[in-house]
Amino acid sequence: MYIPVCPVTEANATYVARQRATFQAGVPSPDFPGGKGESEHSGRPTESYLRRYVNNEGLQAMGLEKLDTMGWEETLGGRKAIKKANAILGF
């Protein structure tokens, strides 16, 4: 089970980018590599499914939407961490 609650760090953003790619492909996450996973299952959750049923915070947690500052705009370190994470995620 993937629990997408973590601080915004470079290492965690890199992991989320890898997790997003495996989710989109339907294969096991980086923690459990190998195999076809759900890639051949019909009806498996997809990005389009999540976009219909998950709020913006859920999409951000899966690396599918750009992170917002969520109150961190008050600190230079917070702004830098969010900017770096968004760059790693391709936003």
MMTF fields as JSON, N, C-alpha, C and O atoms, coordinates in Angstrom:
{
  "mmtfVersion": "1.0.0",
  "mmtfProducer": "UNKNOWN",
  "numBonds": 363,
  "numAtoms": 364,
  "numGroups": 91,
  "numChains": 1,
  "numModels": 1,
  "chainsPerModel": [1],
  "groupsPerChain": [91],
  "chainIdList": ["A"],
  "bondAtomList": [4, 2, 8, 6, 12, 10, 16, 14, 20, 18, 24, 22, 28, 26, 32, 30, 36, 34, 40, 38, 44, 42, 48, 46, 52, 50, 56, 54, 60, 58, 64, 62, 68, 66, 72, 70, 76, 74, 80, 78, 84, 82, 88, 86, 92, 90, 96, 94, 100, 98, 104, 102, 108, 106, 112, 110, 116, 114, 120, 118, 124, 122, 128, 126, 132, 130, 136, 134, 140, 138, 144, 142, 148, 146, 152, 150, 156, 154, 160, 158, 164, 162, 168, 166, 172, 170, 176, 174, 180, 178, 184, 182, 188, 186, 192, 190, 196, 194, 200, 198, 204, 202, 208, 206, 212, 210, 216, 214, 220, 218, 224, 222, 228, 226, 232, 230, 236, 234, 240, 238, 244, 242, 248, 246, 252, 250, 256, 254, 260, 258, 264, 262, 268, 266, 272, 270, 276, 274, 280, 278, 284, 282, 288, 286, 292, 290, 296, 294, 300, 298, 304, 302, 308, 306, 312, 310, 316, 314, 320, 318, 324, 322, 328, 326, 332, 330, 336, 334, 340, 338, 344, 342, 348, 346, 352, 350, 356, 354, 360, 358],
  "bondOrderList": [1, 1, 1, 1, 1, 1, 1, 1, 1, 1, 1, 1, 1, 1, 1, 1, 1, 1, 1, 1, 1, 1, 1, 1, 1, 1, 1, 1, 1, 1, 1, 1, 1, 1, 1, 1, 1, 1, 1, 1, 1, 1, 1, 1, 1, 1, 1, 1, 1, 1, 1, 1, 1, 1, 1, 1, 1, 1, 1, 1, 1, 1, 1, 1, 1, 1, 1, 1, 1, 1, 1, 1, 1, 1, 1, 1, 1, 1, 1, 1, 1, 1, 1, 1, 1, 1, 1, 1, 1, 1],
  "groupList": [{"groupName": "MET", "atomNameList": ["N", "CA", "C", "O"], "elementList": ["N", "C", "C", "O"], "formalChargeList": [0, 0, 0, 0], "bondAtomList": [1, 0, 2, 1, 3, 2], "bondOrderList": [1, 1, 2], "singleLetterCode": "M", "chemCompType": "L-PEPTIDE LINKING"}, {"groupName": "TYR", "atomNameList": ["N", "CA", "C", "O"], "elementList": ["N", "C", "C", "O"], "formalChargeList": [0, 0, 0, 0], "bondAtomList": [1, 0, 2, 1, 3, 2], "bondOrderList": [1, 1, 2], "singleLetterCode": "Y", "chemCompType": "L-PEPTIDE LINKING"}, {"groupName": "ILE", "atomNameList": ["N", "CA", "C", "O"], "elementList": ["N", "C", "C", "O"], "formalChargeList": [0, 0, 0, 0], "bondAtomList": [1, 0, 2, 1, 3, 2], "bondOrderList": [1, 1, 2], "singleLetterCode": "I", "chemCompType": "L-PEPTIDE LINKING"}, {"groupName": "PRO", "atomNameList": ["N", "CA", "C", "O"], "elementList": ["N", "C", "C", "O"], "formalChargeList": [0, 0, 0, 0], "bondAtomList": [1, 0, 2, 1, 3, 2], "bondOrderList": [1, 1, 2], "singleLetterCode": "P", "chemCompType": "L-PEPTIDE LINKING"}, {"groupName": "VAL", "atomNameList": ["N", "CA", "C", "O"], "elementList": ["N", "C", "C", "O"], "formalChargeList": [0, 0, 0, 0], "bondAtomList": [1, 0, 2, 1, 3, 2], "bondOrderList": [1, 1, 2], "singleLetterCode": "V", "chemCompType": "L-PEPTIDE LINKING"}, {"groupName": "CYS", "atomNameList": ["N", "CA", "C", "O"], "elementList": ["N", "C", "C", "O"], "formalChargeList": [0, 0, 0, 0], "bondAtomList": [1, 0, 2, 1, 3, 2], "bondOrderList": [1, 1, 2], "singleLetterCode": "C", "chemCompType": "L-PEPTIDE LINKING"}, {"groupName": "THR", "atomNameList": ["N", "CA", "C", "O"], "elementList": ["N", "C", "C", "O"], "formalChargeList": [0, 0, 0, 0], "bondAtomList": [1, 0, 2, 1, 3, 2], "bondOrderList": [1, 1, 2], "singleLetterCode": "T", "chemCompType": "L-PEPTIDE LINKING"}, {"groupName": "GLU", "atomNameList": ["N", "CA", "C", "O"], "elementList": ["N", "C", "C", "O"], "formalChargeList": [0, 0, 0, 0], "bondAtomList": [1, 0, 2, 1, 3, 2], "bondOrderList": [1, 1, 2], "singleLetterCode": "E", "chemCompType": "L-PEPTIDE LINKING"}, {"groupName": "ALA", "atomNameList": ["N", "CA", "C", "O"], "elementList": ["N", "C", "C", "O"], "formalChargeList": [0, 0, 0, 0], "bondAtomList": [1, 0, 2, 1, 3, 2], "bondOrderList": [1, 1, 2], "singleLetterCode": "A", "chemCompType": "L-PEPTIDE LINKING"}, {"groupName": "ASN", "atomNameList": ["N", "CA", "C", "O"], "elementList": ["N", "C", "C", "O"], "formalChargeList": [0, 0, 0, 0], "bondAtomList": [1, 0, 2, 1, 3, 2], "bondOrderList": [1, 1, 2], "singleLetterCode": "N", "chemCompType": "L-PEPTIDE LINKING"}, {"groupName": "ARG", "atomNameList": ["N", "CA", "C", "O"], "elementList": ["N", "C", "C", "O"], "formalChargeList": [0, 0, 0, 0], "bondAtomList": [1, 0, 2, 1, 3, 2], "bondOrderList": [1, 1, 2], "singleLetterCode": "R", "chemCompType": "L-PEPTIDE LINKING"}, {"groupName": "GLN", "atomNameList": ["N", "CA", "C", "O"], "elementList": ["N", "C", "C", "O"], "formalChargeList": [0, 0, 0, 0], "bondAtomList": [1, 0, 2, 1, 3, 2], "bondOrderList": [1, 1, 2], "singleLetterCode": "Q", "chemCompType": "L-PEPTIDE LINKING"}, {"groupName": "PHE", "atomNameList": ["N", "CA", "C", "O"], "elementList": ["N", "C", "C", "O"], "formalChargeList": [0, 0, 0, 0], "bondAtomList": [1, 0, 2, 1, 3, 2], "bondOrderList": [1, 1, 2], "singleLetterCode": "F", "chemCompType": "L-PEPTIDE LINKING"}, {"groupName": "GLY", "atomNameList": ["N", "CA", "C", "O"], "elementList": ["N", "C", "C", "O"], "formalChargeList": [0, 0, 0, 0], "bondAtomList": [1, 0, 2, 1, 3, 2], "bondOrderList": [1, 1, 2], "singleLetterCode": "G", "chemCompType": "PEPTIDE LINKING"}, {"groupName": "SER", "atomNameList": ["N", "CA", "C", "O"], "elementList": ["N", "C", "C", "O"], "formalChargeList": [0, 0, 0, 0], "bondAtomList": [1, 0, 2, 1, 3, 2], "bondOrderList": [1, 1, 2], "singleLetterCode": "S", "chemCompType": "L-PEPTIDE LINKING"}, {"groupName": "ASP", "atomNameList": ["N", "CA", "C", "O"], "elementList": ["N", "C", "C", "O"], "formalChargeList": [0, 0, 0, 0], "bondAtomList": [1, 0, 2, 1, 3, 2], "bondOrderList": [1, 1, 2], "singleLetterCode": "D", "chemCompType": "L-PEPTIDE LINKING"}, {"groupName": "LYS", "atomNameList": ["N", "CA", "C", "O"], "elementList": ["N", "C", "C", "O"], "formalChargeList": [0, 0, 0, 0], "bondAtomList": [1, 0, 2, 1, 3, 2], "bondOrderList": [1, 1, 2], "singleLetterCode": "K", "chemCompType": "L-PEPTIDE LINKING"}, {"groupName": "HIS", "atomNameList": ["N", "CA", "C", "O"], "elementList": ["N", "C", "C", "O"], "formalChargeList": [0, 0, 0, 0], "bondAtomList": [1, 0, 2, 1, 3, 2], "bondOrderList": [1, 1, 2], "singleLetterCode": "H", "chemCompType": "L-PEPTIDE LINKING"}, {"groupName": "LEU", "atomNameList": ["N", "CA", "C", "O"], "elementList": ["N", "C", "C", "O"], "formalChargeList": [0, 0, 0, 0], "bondAtomList": [1, 0, 2, 1, 3, 2], "bondOrderList": [1, 1, 2], "singleLetterCode": "L", "chemCompType": "L-PEPTIDE LINKING"}, {"groupName": "TRP", "atomNameList": ["N", "CA", "C", "O"], "elementList": ["N", "C", "C", "O"], "formalChargeList": [0, 0, 0, 0], "bondAtomList": [1, 0, 2, 1, 3, 2], "bondOrderList": [1, 1, 2], "singleLetterCode": "W", "chemCompType": "L-PEPTIDE LINKING"}],
  "groupTypeList": [0, 1, 2, 3, 4, 5, 3, 4, 6, 7, 8, 9, 8, 6, 1, 4, 8, 10, 11, 10, 8, 6, 12, 11, 8, 13, 4, 3, 14, 3, 15, 12, 3, 13, 13, 16, 13, 7, 14, 7, 17, 14, 13, 10, 3, 6, 7, 14, 1, 18, 10, 10, 1, 4, 9, 9, 7, 13, 18, 11, 8, 0, 13, 18, 7, 16, 18, 15, 6, 0, 13, 19, 7, 7, 6, 18, 13, 13, 10, 16, 8, 2, 16, 16, 8, 9, 8, 2, 18, 13, 12],
  "groupIdList": [1, 2, 3, 4, 5, 6, 7, 8, 9, 10, 11, 12, 13, 14, 15, 16, 17, 18, 19, 20, 21, 22, 23, 24, 25, 26, 27, 28, 29, 30, 31, 32, 33, 34, 35, 36, 37, 38, 39, 40, 41, 42, 43, 44, 45, 46, 47, 48, 49, 50, 51, 52, 53, 54, 55, 56, 57, 58, 59, 60, 61, 62, 63, 64, 65, 66, 67, 68, 69, 70, 71, 72, 73, 74, 75, 76, 77, 78, 79, 80, 81, 82, 83, 84, 85, 86, 87, 88, 89, 90, 91],
  "secStructList": [7, 7, 7, 7, 7, 7, 7, 7, 7, 2, 2, 2, 2, 2, 2, 2, 2, 2, 2, 2, 2, 2, 2, 2, 2, 6, 7, 7, 7, 6, 6, 1, 7, 7, 1, 7, 6, 6, 6, 6, 7, 6, 6, 7, 7, 7, 2, 2, 2, 2, 2, 2, 2, 1, 7, 2, 2, 2, 2, 2, 2, 6, 6, 1, 1, 7, 7, 7, 7, 6, 6, 4, 4, 4, 1, 2, 2, 2, 2, 2, 2, 2, 2, 2, 2, 2, 2, 2, 6, 6, 7],
  "xCoordList": [0.84, 0.0, 0.884, 1.844, 0.561, 1.3, 0.593, -0.594, 1.315, 0.757, 1.472, 2.628, 0.793, 1.457, 1.577, 1.469, 1.796, 1.931, 3.4, 3.933, 4.046, 5.468, 5.869, 5.194, 6.956, 7.44, 7.952, 8.332, 7.952, 8.447, 9.968, 10.511, 10.626, 12.083, 12.449, 11.612, 13.692, 14.157, 14.037, 13.587, 14.442, 14.372, 12.932, 12.661, 12.012, 10.613, 9.98, 9.176, 10.325, 9.795, 10.299, 9.555, 11.549, 12.103, 11.35, 11.033, 11.064, 10.298, 8.895, 8.429, 8.22, 6.863, 6.865, 5.943, 7.876, 7.967, 8.082, 7.444, 8.877, 8.999, 7.696, 7.269, 7.066, 5.795, 4.721, 3.936, 4.683, 3.708, 3.878, 2.9, 5.11, 5.378, 4.929, 4.355, 5.184, 4.773, 3.257, 2.665, 2.625, 1.156, 0.559, -0.353, 1.077, 0.555, 0.739, -0.088, 1.816, 2.073, 1.339, 1.243, 0.821, 0.119, 1.031, 0.607, 2.281, 3.243, 3.553, 3.256, 4.151, 4.442, 5.309, 6.118, 5.107, 5.846, 7.336, 7.741, 8.151, 9.598, 9.98, 11.037, 9.131, 9.413, 9.239, 9.814, 8.451, 8.131, 8.316, 7.356, 9.542, 9.762, 9.558, 9.678, 9.249, 9.143, 7.712, 6.802, 7.536, 6.218, 5.363, 5.713, 4.233, 3.31, 2.345, 1.706, 2.237, 1.317, -0.089, -0.583, -0.735, -2.093, -2.134, -3.199, -0.995, -0.915, -1.863, -2.27, -2.22, -3.109, -4.53, -5.364, -4.803, -6.136, -7.079, -6.731, -8.254, -9.256, -9.919, -10.154, -10.212, -10.87, -9.956, -10.432, -8.647, -7.742, -7.796, -8.061, -7.55, -7.525, -6.455, -5.346, -6.787, -5.88, -5.813, -6.541, -4.953, -4.871, -6.2, -6.647, -6.83, -8.113, -9.177, -10.013, -9.154, -10.074, -9.835, -10.775, -8.57, -8.26, -8.693, -9.214, -8.487, -8.868, -10.376, -10.821, -11.148, -12.605, -13.022, -13.996, -12.3, -12.786, -11.927, -12.346, -10.754, -9.845, -9.699, -9.664, -9.615, -9.45, -8.012, -7.149, -7.774, -6.467, -5.337, -4.237, -5.603, -4.57, -4.186, -3.012, -5.149, -4.854, -4.031, -3.114, -4.357, -3.581, -2.159, -1.208, -2.011, -0.674, 0.111, 1.3, -0.524, 0.147, 0.662, 1.665, -0.02, 0.404, 1.318, 1.717, 1.659, 2.547, 1.864, 2.534, 0.543, -0.207, -0.582, -1.06, -0.375, -0.612, 0.531, 1.179, 0.758, 1.796, 1.48, 0.334, 2.501, 2.336, 2.146, 2.796, 1.258, 1.164, 1.883, 2.317, 2.005, 2.813, 2.129, 2.801, 0.835, 0.079, 0.53, 0.685, 0.733, 1.126, 2.628, 3.07, 3.423, 4.874, 5.461, 6.668, 4.613, 5.138, 5.764, 6.441, 5.535, 6.067, 7.561, 8.211, 8.116, 9.538, 10.28, 9.752, 11.489, 12.322, 12.603, 12.552, 12.895, 13.168, 11.962, 12.11, 10.776, 9.56, 9.335, 8.99, 9.529, 9.374, 10.371, 10.016, 11.617, 12.644, 12.326, 12.503, 11.86, 11.544, 10.41, 10.484, 9.369, 8.233, 8.669, 8.29, 9.457, 9.928, 10.782, 10.615, 11.69, 12.546, 11.715, 11.933, 10.764, 9.912, 9.108, 9.003, 8.544, 7.78, 8.665, 8.212, 9.902, 10.829, 11.104, 11.112, 11.325, 11.574, 10.36, 10.501, 9.169, 7.929, 7.569, 6.598, 8.352, 8.113, 7.141, 6.583, 6.931, 6.019, 6.79, 6.195],
  "yCoordList": [-1.171, 0.0, 1.232, 1.319, 2.168, 3.424, 4.469, 4.729, 5.066, 6.131, 7.416, 7.619, 8.292, 9.46, 10.658, 11.794, 10.445, 11.54, 11.641, 10.765, 12.708, 12.852, 14.307, 15.077, 14.698, 16.063, 16.26, 15.309, 17.492, 17.806, 17.93, 18.931, 16.891, 16.88, 16.434, 15.896, 16.657, 16.221, 14.704, 14.206, 13.978, 12.51, 12.024, 11.108, 12.621, 12.198, 12.588, 11.828, 13.745, 14.141, 13.19, 12.841, 12.773, 11.812, 10.49, 9.879, 10.05, 8.812, 8.956, 8.058, 10.07, 10.268, 10.266, 9.729, 10.851, 10.824, 9.384, 9.02, 8.574, 7.155, 6.411, 5.59, 6.692, 6.059, 6.415, 5.554, 7.658, 8.101, 7.313, 6.86, 7.158, 6.432, 4.978, 4.447, 4.334, 2.935, 2.828, 1.891, 3.763, 3.77, 3.909, 3.17, 4.852, 5.071, 3.838, 3.565, 3.107, 1.898, 0.673, -0.356, 0.798, -0.324, -1.406, -2.542, -1.048, -2.027, -1.723, -0.631, -2.688, -2.473, -1.237, -0.837, -0.657, 0.551, 0.25, -0.912, 1.307, 1.11, 0.267, -0.363, 0.256, -0.552, -2.048, -2.87, -2.4, -3.79, -4.03, -4.368, -3.859, -3.936, -5.344, -6.353, -5.356, -6.623, -7.034, -6.694, -7.76, -8.284, -7.312, -6.15, -7.831, -7.044, -6.223, -5.3, -6.552, -5.827, -5.877, -6.945, -4.731, -4.639, -4.133, -3.774, -4.103, -3.5, -4.127, -3.466, -5.391, -6.058, -6.232, -6.872, -5.665, -5.786, -4.759, -3.585, -5.198, -4.235, -3.623, -4.307, -2.365, -1.678, -1.216, -0.75, -1.337, -0.864, 0.664, 1.312, 1.24, 2.698, 3.281, 2.754, 4.339, 5.03, 6.501, 6.948, 7.233, 8.662, 9.343, 10.187, 9.001, 9.633, 9.303, 10.149, 8.09, 7.721, 8.619, 9.177, 8.749, 9.59, 11.027, 11.669, 11.533, 12.917, 13.141, 14.259, 12.089, 12.203, 12.138, 12.781, 11.37, 11.055, 11.548, 11.435, 12.082, 12.484, 14.008, 14.634, 14.586, 16.04, 16.442, 15.587, 17.733, 18.242, 17.766, 17.478, 17.682, 17.217, 15.769, 15.409, 14.953, 13.568, 13.483, 12.668, 14.324, 14.357, 14.843, 14.323, 15.833, 16.298, 15.191, 15.025, 14.436, 13.357, 12.277, 11.624, 12.089, 11.095, 11.696, 11.002, 12.979, 13.619, 13.961, 14.167, 14.024, 14.294, 15.754, 16.15, 16.553, 17.991, 18.715, 18.183, 19.915, 20.764, 21.026, 21.292, 20.948, 21.261, 22.756, 23.555, 23.128, 24.542, 24.753, 23.793, 25.974, 26.262, 25.901, 25.789, 25.719, 25.294, 26.018, 25.399, 27.312, 28.085, 28.239, 29.01, 27.526, 27.599, 28.823, 29.056, 29.613, 30.777, 31.792, 32.722, 31.612, 32.553, 32.374, 33.271, 31.232, 30.999, 30.768, 30.155, 31.258, 31.051, 29.566, 29.073, 28.856, 27.422, 26.657, 25.737, 27.029, 26.382, 26.613, 25.686, 27.84, 28.156, 27.38, 26.857, 27.298, 26.567, 25.079, 24.454, 24.507, 23.066, 22.745, 21.763, 23.561, 23.34, 23.514, 22.721, 24.542, 24.78, 23.614, 23.164, 23.119, 21.994, 20.727, 20.008, 20.468, 19.278, 19.361, 18.372, 20.522, 20.669, 20.469, 19.914, 20.906, 20.696, 19.205, 18.706, 18.503, 17.059, 16.338, 15.375, 16.818, 16.219, 16.64, 16.148, 17.545, 17.968, 19.113, 19.315, 19.869, 21.029, 22.318, 23.395],
  "zCoordList": [0.0, 0.0, 0.0, 0.765, -0.846, -0.931, -0.09, -0.284, 0.841, 1.677, 1.283, 1.655, 0.529, -0.046, 0.881, 0.419, 2.164, 3.092, 3.475, 4.156, 3.037, 3.34, 3.213, 2.528, 3.86, 3.689, 2.267, 1.584, 1.852, 0.516, 0.587, 1.052, 0.115, 0.028, -1.38, -2.105, -1.761, -3.078, -3.224, -4.256, -2.188, -2.244, -2.377, -3.153, -1.634, -1.707, -3.042, -3.582, -3.577, -4.884, -5.966, -6.883, -5.861, -6.819, -6.722, -7.743, -5.507, -5.327, -5.922, -6.623, -5.65, -6.164, -7.689, -8.304, -8.303, -9.77, -10.267, -11.255, -9.604, -9.982, -9.711, -10.524, -8.576, -8.212, -9.241, -9.64, -9.664, -10.661, -11.959, -12.553, -12.385, -13.634, -13.543, -14.493, -12.414, -12.283, -12.17, -12.707, -11.487, -11.411, -12.814, -13.185, -13.576, -14.924, -15.814, -16.685, -15.592, -16.373, -15.822, -16.489, -14.591, -13.98, -13.438, -13.223, -13.219, -12.707, -11.24, -10.755, -10.532, -9.114, -8.87, -9.707, -7.7, -7.327, -7.171, -7.135, -7.078, -6.919, -5.695, -5.682, -4.678, -3.488, -3.739, -3.025, -4.75, -5.065, -6.558, -7.252, -7.064, -8.508, -9.074, -8.38, -10.349, -11.064, -11.313, -10.556, -12.371, -12.695, -13.474, -13.676, -13.903, -14.713, -13.869, -14.375, -12.59, -11.731, -12.28, -12.64, -12.346, -12.855, -14.295, -14.797, -14.949, -16.278, -17.291, -18.247, -17.097, -18.041, -17.506, -18.148, -16.336, -15.743, -16.359, -16.484, -16.737, -17.197, -15.971, -14.976, -16.047, -14.951, -13.837, -12.802, -14.03, -12.97, -12.906, -13.918, -11.74, -11.65, -12.57, -12.659, -13.231, -14.138, -13.745, -12.859, -14.395, -14.127, -14.436, -13.66, -15.533, -15.868, -14.82, -14.502, -14.287, -13.209, -11.989, -11.424, -11.595, -10.44, -10.669, -9.757, -11.859, -12.153, -12.022, -11.765, -12.196, -12.022, -10.554, -10.162, -9.741, -8.406, -7.241, -6.089, -7.506, -6.435, -6.45, -7.509, -5.252, -5.188, -5.528, -5.727, -5.591, -6.013, -5.099, -5.572, -3.793, -2.868, -3.159, -3.068, -3.503, -3.869, -5.138, -5.236, -6.113, -7.357, -7.096, -7.679, -6.226, -5.861, -5.18, -5.451, -4.307, -3.587, -4.528, -4.241, -5.643, -6.633, -7.687, -8.622, -7.555, -8.516, -9.825, -10.837, -9.82, -11.043, -11.213, -12.277, -10.19, -10.244, -9.558, -8.656, -9.995, -9.408, -7.935, -7.574, -7.1, -5.684, -5.516, -6.19, -4.62, -4.295, -2.972, -2.336, -2.57, -1.388, -0.08, 0.945, -0.082, 1.104, 2.374, 3.427, 2.27, 3.434, 3.604, 4.455, 2.814, 2.952, 2.274, 2.35, 1.605, 0.9, 1.845, 1.406, 3.148, 4.124, 4.358, 4.896, 3.964, 4.21, 2.899, 1.971, 2.837, 1.656, 1.458, 0.331, 2.532, 2.434, 1.914, 1.109, 2.364, 1.898, 0.415, -0.318, -0.025, -1.454, -2.294, -3.35, -1.838, -2.581, -2.648, -3.694, -1.543, -1.516, -2.484, -3.222, -2.486, -3.387, -4.838, -5.7, -5.109, -6.481, -6.969, -8.103, -6.137, -6.5, -6.744, -7.719, -5.845, -5.996, -7.293, -8.019, -7.586, -8.835, -10.059, -11.06, -9.998, -11.125, -11.307, -12.432, -10.211, -10.28, -10.87, -11.624, -10.514, -11.001, -12.425, -13.0, -12.979, -14.352, -14.511, -15.59, -13.437, -13.503, -13.469, -13.516]
}
